[in-house]
Amino acid sequence: METKLRDPYGSSRILYIIEAALEYFIAIAVGSVYLAKITQKIGIPDSVTGILTSFVSLGCGFQIIAIFLAHKKPVKRWVTVFHVISQLLFSAMYFVPLLPISKTGQTILLIACLLLAQILHNAINSPKINWYMSLVDENKRGRFTANKEIISLLGGMMFSFALGQIMDSFTESGKVNTGFIVCGAMLLFLTGLHTLTLVFAKEKPSEKSKGFKFSEVIALFKDKAILKVILVFILWNIASYITTSFMGAYQLNDLGFTTGYSSVIIIIGSLIRAVFSRPIGKFADKFSFCKMLYICYGIEALAFLVAAFVMPSNGAYMFIVYYVLYCVGCAGINSSIINLIYDYVDYGKRVSALALVNTASGFAGFFATLAVSPLVETVQKNGNKLFGINVYAQQVLALISVAFVLLIIAYLVFVISKLKRHR
């Protein structure tokens, strides 16, 4: 009888799933409504909060650093060190509002922690993903990434609810500062657990690196497939960030949601994403990730159209409709960057291509947010009016997002679908 060989990387793939979940928990705690809670405590206006929220996108812009680091093997050691520093800075954000310094000092320190953490996090993101994805069967990438996302989402639901309840509980009892301390301590604990997943995961032996060459970077810009894929995610980050960057502040300051209610909305969205992730992943494995994106971006266009009608009078339920649709679309979009690159880019260029795509789309998302920030400020200063029409800034931004998403769908149909898939 033939004995089945033990998979030496099976446990490392499990650790990858756990690592992704822990990383997602920390991202939840320093994004959207929770970041808005920190800025609200300091007294930072909505227009600036939107820019800070888009630091996630700006941080992605620094994935270009990965091109210069990708040849340094093994990647595990320096990826682990950078991750620890990054997550310690994220944890520190919850302690900034408690420091006995001026509002200006707190603002500067918060910006420094958030920006540096995002830069470090993104500098190592592409090499880390390539490290872990190299352990996954090429023909099972769609299902594996879907399973990984489902675990993250289910865990994120519980984490987000707990975090929201903790913050609301301490706020209602008049102990806001204690709430910030507890949340910061939770992030420090998660940082420790996350570090262990990196330490105990295995890395495949690789050939000795030839070192970094500028000619290889130049070659990326000559690769038509890479350049065409880049534009998909440039347009998506523009469409997404100009609206979502301002939604955290919108929930707290205009719609009147508590962090607890916002966490329930996140839970609903996460549950929906968990339900749709695996079917969408299977669809992509069978028909291609490009065809999967036709569906996902169509749903996103509908989501932003719904967002354009969200206001305080109907926000309690209309925001949920918007967010559910947005999460269904993201069930496929979030894994599509990795998988489109794996579909259309040569093996040796994947790390650099992933870094280049995230860099270009990251800067695009941030500068798009920066560009619409004055519009948000103008509408709010005019008493939520634009050209004499009663409207909230986020409603206007959502309509702009609809236009960009429709442009993406057209681009996928007429350009990306014509590319030859690489195996």
BELLIN-V834220 format. One record per residue. PSI is psi in whole degrees, -180 to 180 (* if undefined). Layout:
BEGIN
[[PSI] [PSI]]
END
This chain:
BEGIN
[[134] [130] [130] [126] [141] [136] [113] [-15] [8] [-46] [-32] [-33] [-36] [-42] [-34] [-43] [-43] [-43] [-45] [-37] [-47] [-40] [-38] [-39] [-45] [-38] [-39] [-45] [-20] [17] [166] [-120] [-30] [-37] [-39] [-33] [-40] [-46] [-32] [-41] [-39] [-32] [30] [133] [163] [-42] [-37] [-37] [-40] [-41] [-43] [-39] [-36] [0] [-23] [-44] [-42] [-41] [-38] [-30] [-25] [9] [-12] [-27] [-30] [-29] [-36] [-17] [-16] [-28] [-10] [102] [146] [155] [-22] [-44] [-53] [-26] [-43] [-46] [-47] [-39] [-43] [-47] [-45] [-47] [-27] [-37] [-39] [-44] [-38] [-24] [-32] [-16] [-16] [-46] [-12] [-9] [142] [59] [173] [164] [-40] [-43] [-42] [-41] [-47] [-43] [-40] [-45] [-43] [-46] [-47] [-46] [-47] [-39] [-43] [-38] [-49] [-43] [-44] [-25] [-29] [-2] [-49] [-49] [-37] [-45] [-44] [-37] [-52] [-42] [-21] [-15] [-3] [138] [130] [-35] [1] [16] [-42] [-47] [-39] [-48] [-32] [-46] [-42] [-43] [-38] [-46] [-44] [-43] [-44] [-44] [-39] [-33] [-50] [-42] [-46] [-41] [-44] [-43] [-42] [-41] [-40] [-48] [-43] [-39] [-47] [-33] [-46] [-30] [4] [19] [55] [-42] [-41] [-38] [-42] [-39] [-45] [-44] [-40] [-41] [-37] [-41] [-36] [-40] [-43] [-35] [-42] [-45] [-42] [-40] [-38] [-36] [-33] [-41] [-40] [-7] [147] [157] [134] [138] [139] [161] [154] [131] [144] [-4] [169] [137] [129] [-29] [-32] [-35] [-43] [-37] [-31] [-40] [-11] [-7] [108] [-34] [-45] [-46] [-37] [-39] [-37] [-43] [-31] [-47] [-20] [-49] [-38] [-43] [-36] [-50] [-43] [-52] [-31] [-18] [-53] [-27] [-25] [1] [-31] [-49] [-35] [-42] [-45] [-44] [-28] [-47] [-17] [25] [146] [164] [-31] [-45] [-40] [-37] [-34] [-40] [-41] [-40] [-46] [-46] [-41] [-40] [-42] [-45] [-40] [-39] [-39] [-18] [-50] [-46] [-39] [-40] [-42] [-41] [-43] [-42] [-34] [-42] [-15] [152] [-27] [-47] [-35] [-37] [-26] [-47] [-48] [-44] [-29] [-40] [-38] [-38] [-42] [-39] [-48] [-30] [-41] [-42] [-30] [-15] [5] [130] [170] [-34] [-25] [4] [-32] [-32] [-34] [-34] [-36] [-42] [-47] [-48] [-36] [-47] [-42] [-41] [-35] [-45] [-41] [-19] [-30] [-35] [-39] [-31] [-3] [-25] [-52] [-48] [-31] [-39] [-43] [-26] [-38] [-2] [141] [150] [-47] [-14] [2] [-45] [-48] [-39] [-43] [-43] [-42] [-42] [-47] [-32] [-53] [-47] [-33] [-49] [-37] [-45] [-42] [-49] [-27] [-42] [-42] [-39] [-36] [-8] [-43] [-32] [-43] [-47] [-41] [-47] [-42] [-37] [-27] [17] [38] [50] [143] [120] [36] [0] [133] [115] [148] [147] [-39] [-28] [-41] [-44] [-37] [-39] [-37] [-40] [-40] [-45] [-42] [-39] [-39] [-36] [-39] [-45] [-43] [-40] [-41] [-43] [-44] [-14] [-62] [-39] [-17] [-11] [151] [127] [140] [136] [*]]
END
